[in-house]
Amino acid sequence: MLLKMIAGLSGPEFSLAPGDEREFEDTEAERLIDAGFAVKAEEASAAPAKTKKGKANVVPASGNSGAE
């Protein structure tokens, strides 16, 4: 089963980062999905992309010693 990783995972044969896709045997794939480490690759492509909301982390000019 093709999975898309949600969390990083490494082992003796692979090192995966969030967003990586890899084929796993069905029993291992179900275990990873149940643990919250991955989703089926088909479901991941159908899900809307997450966006970060809120203000940018910006330092005001009064706190920046290099600004005039």
C-alpha positions as CSV (number, residue, x, y, z in Angstrom):
1,M,0.0,0.0,0.0
2,L,1.4,3.4,-0.9
3,L,1.5,5.8,2.1
4,K,2.3,9.4,2.5
5,M,4.2,10.2,5.7
6,I,2.9,12.7,8.2
7,A,5.8,12.2,10.6
8,G,9.5,11.3,10.0
9,L,10.3,7.6,10.3
10,S,13.6,5.8,9.8
11,G,14.8,2.2,9.9
12,P,17.7,0.1,8.6
13,E,16.3,0.2,5.1
14,F,14.8,3.7,4.8
15,S,14.7,7.3,6.2
16,L,11.5,9.1,5.5
17,A,10.5,12.7,6.1
18,P,7.0,14.2,6.4
19,G,5.5,14.3,2.8
20,D,7.6,11.4,1.5
21,E,5.7,8.5,-0.1
22,R,6.7,4.9,0.2
23,E,5.2,1.4,-0.5
24,F,4.6,-0.7,2.6
25,E,3.1,-4.2,3.1
26,D,-0.6,-3.9,4.1
27,T,-0.2,-5.0,7.7
28,E,2.7,-2.5,8.3
29,A,0.8,0.2,6.4
30,E,-2.3,-0.2,8.6
31,R,-0.1,-0.1,11.7
32,L,1.5,3.2,10.6
33,I,-1.9,4.7,9.7
34,D,-3.4,3.7,13.1
35,A,-0.4,5.2,14.9
36,G,-0.8,8.5,13.1
37,F,2.5,8.4,11.2
38,A,1.0,8.2,7.7
39,V,-2.1,8.3,5.5
40,K,-2.9,6.5,2.3
41,A,-1.3,8.4,-0.6
42,E,-4.6,8.7,-2.5
43,E,-6.3,10.3,0.6
44,A,-3.4,12.7,1.1
45,S,-3.7,14.1,-2.5
46,A,-7.4,14.6,-2.1
47,A,-7.1,16.5,1.2
48,P,-6.8,20.3,1.1
49,A,-3.4,21.7,1.9
50,K,-2.9,23.1,5.4
51,T,-2.2,26.8,5.6
52,K,-0.7,28.6,8.5
53,K,-2.9,31.4,9.8
54,G,-1.9,34.4,11.9
55,K,0.5,37.2,11.7
56,A,4.0,36.8,10.5
57,N,6.8,36.9,13.1
58,V,8.1,40.4,12.4
59,V,10.3,42.5,14.6
60,P,9.2,46.1,14.8
61,A,11.6,48.9,13.8
62,S,11.9,50.1,17.4
63,G,13.3,46.7,18.4
64,N,15.8,46.5,15.5
65,S,19.1,48.1,16.5
66,G,20.1,48.3,12.8
67,A,17.1,50.4,11.7
68,E,17.1,54.2,11.7
